[in-house]
Structure formats: structure tokens, C-alpha cells
Amino acid sequence: MSAGSAAARALPREPTAHPDADPGPAALMDCLMGFVRTHALRAALAAGLPEALGERALSAGELAAACGAEPRAMLRLARCLAEAGALVQTADGRFALSAWGHGLRAGVPGSARAYVEYVVDHVVPSARHLPELLRSGRAGAPFERENGRDFFAHFAGDPAAGAAFDAAMAATLAAVRAAVVEQDWAGVGSVVDVGGGNGSLLAALLDRHRHLRAVLAEQPHVLPGAARVLDAAGVIGRVRLQECDFFTAVPAGADRYLLARVLHDWDDGSALRILTAVRAALPPHGRLQVVELVLGRDSGWTMAYDLMMGMLLPGHERTAAEWRVLLGAAGLVLERIDPAGWRGSILTCRAAPTGPGLRA
Ligand SMILES: C[S@@+](CC[C@H](N)C(=O)[O-])C[C@H]1O[C@@H](n2cnc3c(N)ncnc32)[C@H](O)[C@@H]1O
């Protein structure tokens, strides 16, 4: 049989002939094969598979031709991706993108492509140094061992890697952005985005809510890029770009503060310093909204994500109870936890009346 005809053949749809008497080995293999699915996704992106499929269903042979791939190898890749859920297989054996597989296409709204590329290219290599995290307990050590410098120094010092990181952050931010923007902003006049990155969250927020004025509080080197994003969105006239070291002080007196995906980068001592600076700036009527994962909420997947963070950075993810303790230590009260995209959460906080370190 030629490779081409093998690729065109439909997958047999047979019931499992020998159900596992002992589910242990099956569970083990399922767990162990995770890396294959990870790299299969990355290879599919490199081959342009999601774009080649688009809205169509193609046989493996047609898909191979569209991607310039060897047909039998493409069949193996497509079957693995179908098992992983990125593709679905039609009754006649053709492959199409699944609902979330569509999100791997370049250029579609909320595309996850850049995030997959970043994880496989810039995170996965550090995983082999995981024993070092266990030995030393020093979060971020695996990344430093792999790259010779810490996470932020690496991405700041390598323009190509930095661009990949920024694109990945923008991809995942798109998912939480909608949840932040769609909240009720009617009673809010001013907002400070602390560590607001390239300004894309503020750009969407101010575009949607024309009455809002904002401050982007960031490190000096980040501000020029943010200015370009805010200018392109036509909202820069309502934004002040403020150089800020969030460990020291943040701009005071706004109605709303945002800390999106910042605190999980830091250990509890550093996170407490950031929150204490925000608490000092927060007026009695103001609210802080922290956009982060809540460990264990909705999914065990967050446990793996937390371990991944330990490979990269000094920080970690936190359970709801841990969030309450950390926020409380900074003189903040956690009022609500609402869901955001990609299994993120928005934690809304107000200032405790007595302030940090004081007892009622
Ligand atoms: C993971 S990014 C999150 C960016 C953005 N909030 C988002 O969700 O995409 C963390 C941000 O913290 C900023 N940052 C790091 N150290 C800082 C400091 N000392 N003061 C102010 N911002 C800082 C970085 O420049 C970066 O943009």
C-alpha cells in the first residue's frame, strides 16, 4: 500500500476489543504521552495545518499536500491531534478543526497560536531542569539553568524571544480582556492599570467605555510601546503614561485599580509589597481588581500550570484561601471572585477600614 492511499484511508471505528482489566497502565500512558500532544500541536502550527484546514474537512493526503508534508506522517499527526481534541474526524475519515482547534489559526479573534509557540519554544526546554526546583525550592531556577539568566532578563535581552513572549501575553490577555471590559463600569471615572504591559487591556476598556480616563503605570522601557498601542486604538488622549515602580508607589486616588497577571510572577513577600503600594493609593470608595488564576478552581489543570510557573519565575499560583490571606495582610478585603477567560478569575477587593497591619 502506498503512503498516499494509507493517508486517504479512514480510521477504523471499532469498539475496544480488550477493555483494560487494570486501568493503571492506561492512565500512566495517557499521562506520559502528554508531551507528544504538546509537540504535535507545535508541529501542526509550524506546518500551517490550522490555516490549511480553515473551515474545510480534508483527507490526510489532501492535508499533507496543502502543508507540503509527507502523507503517512501527516496521517499520524492528524490522528494524534484528533485524539487530543484539536481536530475532529468525519465519518469518511477526513479531518476538520474542532471548536478549540479553530482558535489555533493565525489571525482569528482570540487566536491561541502565539501562546502555543511560546510554551513549546520558550517554556518546555526548562522542564528538564525541574529536579533543580525540587532540590533548591527556588522557583525560576529551571529557566535560569536553561537560559543562563532570569525570565524577564532573558525576554528583555533577546528581541525575537521578547516578541514571542509579548505575542503570547497578548493572545491570552484577549481571553480575559472581554471579562474585564464587559463588567459594569458606569460608576467608575478613573482606572489605573498597574503593570499594564503594552496597554492592550486599557485600549479595549477605553474604546468600549468612552467616559473612562486611565493611567498606565509601568516600567519606563514599556511605555513607548504602550503609547503606540493606545494611540492606534484612538484612546491615548484619555490615558496618562506614568513611570512607576510598583514596589514603591502607584498613582493615588483612582476609582478602580487593575493588577492583571502580575502577582503570580512574585513570591508572597514581593506580592505583598505590590499590594501594600496599591492599598496606600486606594481611596475608601475604590476597588482593586486582581486578574489571576485561582488554584484548583474549576480545574486540576491549574495545578500543572502552577508547576510550570515554578520552572519560570519566583512566583506561584494561589488558592482562594491563599489569596484571602495575602490580600488581608495588605489591608484588603476580597469581596468577590468572578470567572474570566481561559479559566482565569477576577478578584474584586476593597480597602479594609483599619488599613494594613492594624486591628479593628
Ligand atoms: C506578566 S506582565 C502582565 C502585563 C499585563 N498586565 C497583562 O496582563 O498582559 C507583568 C508586567 O509587570 C511589569 N513590571 C515588572 N516589574 C515592574 C515594576 N517594578 N513596576 C511596574 N511594573 C513592573 C512588566 O513590565 C510587565 O509588563
The ligand as an SDF file (V2000), in Angstrom:
LIG
                    3D

 27 29  0  0  0  0  0  0  0  0999 V2000
    3.2070   39.3310   33.0560 C   0  0  0  0  0  0  0  0  0  0  0  0
    3.2220   41.0240   32.6210 S   0  0  0  0  0  0  0  0  0  0  0  0
    1.4960   41.4390   32.6720 C   0  0  0  0  0  0  0  0  0  0  0  0
    1.1760   42.6010   31.7970 C   0  0  0  0  0  0  0  0  0  0  0  0
   -0.3120   42.9190   31.6620 C   0  0  0  0  0  0  0  0  0  0  0  0
   -0.8980   43.3010   32.9350 N   0  0  0  0  0  0  0  0  0  0  0  0
   -1.0490   41.7570   31.0510 C   0  0  0  0  0  0  0  0  0  0  0  0
   -1.9040   41.1470   31.6980 O   0  0  0  0  0  0  0  0  0  0  0  0
   -0.7400   41.4280   29.8850 O   0  0  0  0  0  0  0  0  0  0  0  0
    3.8780   41.8150   34.0780 C   0  0  0  0  0  0  0  0  0  0  0  0
    4.1280   43.3110   33.8890 C   0  0  0  0  0  0  0  0  0  0  0  0
    4.6910   43.8560   35.1010 O   0  0  0  0  0  0  0  0  0  0  0  0
    5.5660   44.8990   34.7270 C   0  0  0  0  0  0  0  0  0  0  0  0
    6.5060   45.1730   35.8110 N   0  0  0  0  0  0  0  0  0  0  0  0
    7.5070   44.3620   36.2470 C   0  0  0  0  0  0  0  0  0  0  0  0
    8.1600   44.9590   37.2630 N   0  0  0  0  0  0  0  0  0  0  0  0
    7.5650   46.1780   37.4760 C   0  0  0  0  0  0  0  0  0  0  0  0
    7.7790   47.2370   38.4040 C   0  0  0  0  0  0  0  0  0  0  0  0
    8.7450   47.1580   39.3270 N   0  0  0  0  0  0  0  0  0  0  0  0
    6.9670   48.3140   38.3640 N   0  0  0  0  0  0  0  0  0  0  0  0
    5.9630   48.3860   37.4240 C   0  0  0  0  0  0  0  0  0  0  0  0
    5.7120   47.4050   36.5160 N   0  0  0  0  0  0  0  0  0  0  0  0
    6.5120   46.3090   36.5440 C   0  0  0  0  0  0  0  0  0  0  0  0
    6.2520   44.3440   33.4960 C   0  0  0  0  0  0  0  0  0  0  0  0
    6.8380   45.3980   32.7340 O   0  0  0  0  0  0  0  0  0  0  0  0
    5.1120   43.6100   32.7920 C   0  0  0  0  0  0  0  0  0  0  0  0
    4.5020   44.4140   31.8140 O   0  0  0  0  0  0  0  0  0  0  0  0
  1  2  1  0
  2  3  1  0
  2 10  1  0
  3  4  1  0
  4  5  1  0
  5  6  1  0
  5  7  1  0
  7  8  2  0
  7  9  1  0
 10 11  1  0
 11 12  1  0
 11 26  1  0
 12 13  1  0
 13 14  1  0
 13 24  1  0
 14 15  1  0
 14 23  1  0
 15 16  2  0
 16 17  1  0
 17 18  1  0
 17 23  2  0
 18 19  1  0
 18 20  2  0
 20 21  1  0
 21 22  2  0
 22 23  1  0
 24 25  1  0
 24 26  1  0
 26 27  1  0
M  CHG  2   2   1   9  -1
M  END
$$$$
